[in-house]
Amino acid sequence: MTFSIIGRCERTGAYGAAITTSDLAVGSRCVRLAHGRGAMLSQHRTDSRLGDLGIAMLADGESADRVVAKVCSSTADIEWRQIGALDSEGRAAFYHGRRMYSIYAHAAGRNCLALGNILDNPDVPQRMVEAFTGDPAAPLADRLTAALEAGRDAGGEILGPLRSAALKVSGDYKIDTYDLRIDISGSDAVADLRALYEAYKDREDTIRNVALRPDTMPVMRSLFDASIARIEELGLQDRFPTARNRDSWTLRD
């Protein structure tokens, strides 16, 4: 009851994934990424350890075919699983377990792989790949989000609603550029993910700079002033001498 896509950006070396399901909290379980090295999906009666194993091998430079073969041979329960890998050359490999009773399918394109199970129809992954490859110059996160929407619009799961979704894109310095999750939605997790992505991407550089260059980031004036007022109200100026050291911070409105 999951459909997903993993993709690679040739320009930046980033890998990413977009995924949705009618179950809860899909973003924590099914996707694993290694910047510049690969992406791994493990879904349908998910065992997240398979994703961990696969991404470790991809990070070591193994090909997608070898990773999928090794992951499949690592567990006696592989026939319940659906897995996919994208390696450092953008090559894709996958496995559909024989215990899956539903419509399941995959589609691969340049630098991408889409997988799905418990689908409305077998064309869902192909529509996702078409959306992903439609504008190669677009940012990876845009392409992944568009692909997830295309999968939903092509029929998606056989039963809904879609209750969780996630968008993840790797980044340098071992800091993901995006790790956005809708863990529970009341109506359409893909639409909620789109709204979250549109709000977040305007702050992408700010949030990244907080991690990489904190001294360059000014403090919000309203929070600074409210903190000083509360410190004074509680008589905690000696413990928190912010007001006396006001010049230590750069403020912004």
C-alpha positions as CSV (number, residue, x, y, z in Angstrom):
1,M,0.0,0.0,0.0
2,T,2.9,2.2,-0.7
3,F,4.2,4.0,-3.8
4,S,7.5,5.8,-3.9
5,I,10.4,7.1,-6.0
6,I,14.1,7.5,-5.5
7,G,16.1,9.8,-7.7
8,R,19.6,11.2,-8.3
9,C,20.7,14.7,-9.3
10,E,23.7,14.5,-11.6
11,R,24.7,18.2,-11.0
12,T,24.9,18.1,-7.2
13,G,25.4,14.4,-6.3
14,A,22.2,14.5,-4.2
15,Y,19.9,11.6,-3.8
16,G,16.3,11.8,-2.8
17,A,13.1,10.0,-2.3
18,A,9.4,10.7,-2.1
19,I,7.0,8.2,-0.6
20,T,3.4,7.9,0.6
21,T,1.0,5.3,2.0
22,S,-2.3,4.8,3.8
23,D,-0.4,3.7,6.9
24,L,1.2,6.1,9.4
25,A,4.7,7.6,9.6
26,V,6.1,6.1,6.4
27,G,9.1,8.5,6.3
28,S,10.9,6.9,9.2
29,R,10.8,3.4,7.9
30,C,11.3,2.9,4.2
31,V,13.9,5.4,2.8
32,R,17.7,5.4,3.2
33,L,20.0,7.9,1.4
34,A,23.8,8.3,1.1
35,H,24.9,11.6,-0.5
36,G,26.8,11.0,-3.7
37,R,26.5,7.3,-3.3
38,G,23.0,6.0,-3.6
39,A,19.4,5.5,-2.4
40,M,17.5,2.5,-1.0
41,L,13.8,1.7,-0.6
42,S,12.4,-1.1,1.5
43,Q,8.6,-1.4,1.6
44,H,5.7,-3.8,1.9
45,R,5.7,-5.4,5.3
46,T,8.7,-3.2,5.8
47,D,11.9,-4.3,7.5
48,S,13.9,-1.1,7.9
49,R,17.0,-3.2,8.6
50,L,17.1,-4.1,4.9
51,G,17.3,-0.5,4.0
52,D,20.1,0.0,6.5
53,L,22.0,-3.0,5.0
54,G,21.5,-1.8,1.5
55,I,22.5,1.8,2.0
56,A,25.7,0.7,3.8
57,M,26.7,-1.3,0.7
58,L,25.8,1.5,-1.7
59,A,27.9,3.9,0.4
60,D,30.8,1.5,0.0
61,G,30.4,1.7,-3.8
62,E,28.5,-1.5,-4.5
63,S,26.4,-1.6,-7.7
64,A,22.6,-1.6,-7.4
65,D,22.3,-5.1,-8.8
66,R,24.8,-6.5,-6.2
67,V,23.1,-4.7,-3.4
68,V,19.7,-6.0,-4.2
69,A,21.1,-9.5,-4.6
70,K,22.8,-9.4,-1.2
71,V,19.8,-7.8,0.6
72,C,17.6,-10.5,-0.8
73,S,19.9,-13.3,0.3
74,S,20.2,-11.8,3.8
75,T,16.7,-12.7,5.0
76,A,14.4,-15.6,4.9
77,D,11.4,-13.3,4.7
78,I,12.4,-11.5,1.4
79,E,9.2,-12.7,-0.4
80,W,7.2,-10.3,1.8
81,R,9.3,-7.4,0.8
82,Q,9.6,-4.9,-2.1
83,I,13.0,-3.3,-2.4
84,G,14.8,-1.0,-4.7
85,A,18.3,0.5,-5.1
86,L,19.9,3.4,-7.0
87,D,23.6,3.4,-7.1
88,S,26.4,6.0,-7.6
89,E,26.1,5.7,-11.4
90,G,22.3,6.2,-11.4
91,R,21.7,2.5,-12.1
92,A,18.5,1.0,-10.6
93,A,17.7,-2.5,-9.4
94,F,14.6,-3.9,-7.6
95,Y,12.9,-7.0,-6.2
96,H,9.2,-7.8,-5.8
97,G,8.5,-10.5,-3.2
98,R,6.3,-13.4,-4.3
99,R,4.1,-13.1,-1.2
100,M,2.7,-9.7,-2.4
101,Y,-0.9,-10.4,-3.3
102,S,-1.8,-7.1,-4.8
103,I,-1.0,-5.2,-8.0
104,Y,2.6,-4.2,-7.8
105,A,4.9,-2.6,-10.3
106,H,8.1,-0.7,-10.9
107,A,9.4,1.7,-13.5
108,A,13.0,3.0,-14.0
109,G,14.2,6.0,-15.9
110,R,17.4,8.0,-16.1
111,N,18.6,8.3,-12.5
112,C,15.4,7.2,-10.9
113,L,13.3,4.2,-9.8
114,A,9.6,4.1,-8.8
115,L,8.0,1.2,-6.9
116,G,4.5,0.5,-5.7
117,N,2.4,-2.2,-4.1
118,I,-1.3,-2.6,-3.4
119,L,-1.8,-0.2,-6.3
120,D,-4.9,0.8,-8.2
121,N,-3.2,-0.1,-11.5
122,P,0.2,-1.2,-12.9
123,D,0.8,2.2,-14.6
124,V,1.3,4.2,-11.4
125,P,5.2,3.9,-11.3
126,Q,5.5,4.8,-15.0
127,R,3.5,8.0,-14.5
128,M,5.8,8.8,-11.6
129,V,9.0,8.3,-13.7
130,E,7.5,10.4,-16.5
131,A,6.9,13.3,-14.1
132,F,10.4,13.0,-12.6
133,T,12.1,13.0,-15.9
134,G,9.9,15.7,-17.5
135,D,12.2,18.6,-16.4
136,P,15.7,17.4,-15.7
137,A,16.9,21.0,-14.9
138,A,14.4,21.4,-12.0
139,P,15.6,20.9,-8.4
140,L,15.6,17.3,-7.3
141,A,13.0,18.0,-4.6
142,D,10.6,19.6,-7.1
143,R,11.0,16.6,-9.4
144,L,10.4,14.1,-6.6
145,T,7.3,15.9,-5.3
146,A,5.8,16.2,-8.8
147,A,6.4,12.4,-9.2
148,L,4.6,11.6,-6.0
149,E,1.6,13.7,-7.1
150,A,1.6,12.0,-10.5
151,G,1.4,8.6,-8.8
152,R,-1.5,9.8,-6.7
153,D,-3.3,11.2,-9.8
154,A,-2.7,8.0,-11.8
155,G,-4.6,6.0,-9.2
156,G,-2.2,5.5,-6.4
157,E,-3.3,3.0,-3.8
158,I,-6.3,0.8,-4.3
159,L,-7.7,2.0,-1.0
160,G,-7.2,5.4,0.7
161,P,-6.9,7.9,2.1
162,L,-3.1,8.5,1.9
163,R,-2.3,9.1,5.6
164,S,1.5,9.7,5.5
165,A,4.1,10.9,3.1
166,A,7.7,12.0,3.1
167,L,10.2,13.9,1.0
168,K,14.0,13.5,1.7
169,V,17.0,14.9,-0.2
170,S,20.6,14.3,0.8
171,G,23.1,17.1,1.2
172,D,26.8,17.7,1.7
173,Y,28.3,17.9,5.2
174,K,26.1,14.9,6.1
175,I,23.2,17.3,6.5
176,D,20.0,16.5,4.5
177,T,18.7,19.3,2.4
178,Y,15.2,18.1,3.0
179,D,13.7,15.6,5.5
180,L,10.0,16.5,5.5
181,R,7.4,14.2,6.9
182,I,3.6,14.1,7.2
183,D,3.2,11.3,9.7
184,I,-0.6,11.5,9.9
185,S,-3.0,13.3,7.6
186,G,-6.8,13.6,7.8
187,S,-7.3,13.7,4.0
188,D,-4.4,13.7,1.6
189,A,-0.9,13.3,2.8
190,V,0.6,14.1,-0.6
191,A,-1.2,17.5,-0.7
192,D,-0.1,18.2,2.9
193,L,3.5,17.3,1.9
194,R,3.3,19.7,-1.0
195,A,2.2,22.5,1.3
196,L,4.9,21.7,3.8
197,Y,7.5,21.6,1.0
198,E,6.4,25.0,-0.5
199,A,6.6,26.6,3.0
200,Y,10.0,25.0,3.9
201,K,11.9,25.7,0.7
202,D,11.8,29.4,1.2
203,R,13.7,28.8,4.5
204,E,16.1,26.1,3.1
205,D,19.2,28.3,3.1
206,T,18.4,29.8,6.5
207,I,18.0,26.4,8.2
208,R,21.1,25.1,6.6
209,N,23.1,28.1,7.6
210,V,22.0,27.7,11.2
211,A,23.9,24.4,11.2
212,L,26.9,25.4,9.1
213,R,27.4,29.1,9.9
214,P,25.5,30.0,13.1
215,D,27.5,33.1,13.8
216,T,26.2,34.7,10.5
217,M,22.6,34.2,11.5
218,P,20.8,37.1,13.3
219,V,18.4,36.6,16.2
220,M,14.8,37.4,15.7
221,R,14.1,40.7,17.5
222,S,10.7,39.7,18.8
223,L,12.0,36.5,20.4
224,F,15.0,38.3,21.9
225,D,12.9,41.1,23.4
226,A,10.3,38.6,24.8
227,S,13.1,36.6,26.4
228,I,14.6,39.6,28.1
229,A,11.2,40.7,29.4
230,R,10.5,37.2,30.8
231,I,14.0,37.0,32.4
232,E,13.3,40.4,34.1
233,E,9.8,39.3,35.2
234,L,11.2,36.2,36.9
235,G,14.2,38.1,38.4
236,L,16.7,35.9,36.6
237,Q,19.0,38.6,35.3
238,D,22.1,37.2,37.1
239,R,21.5,33.7,35.7
240,F,20.7,34.9,32.2
241,P,22.5,38.3,31.7
242,T,21.2,38.7,28.1
243,A,20.2,42.4,28.6
244,R,23.6,43.4,29.9
245,N,25.3,41.7,26.9
246,R,22.8,42.8,24.3
247,D,25.6,43.8,21.9
248,S,26.7,40.2,21.6
249,W,23.9,39.4,19.3
250,T,22.8,40.7,15.9
251,L,19.1,41.2,15.7
252,R,16.6,41.2,12.8
253,D,13.0,42.3,12.6
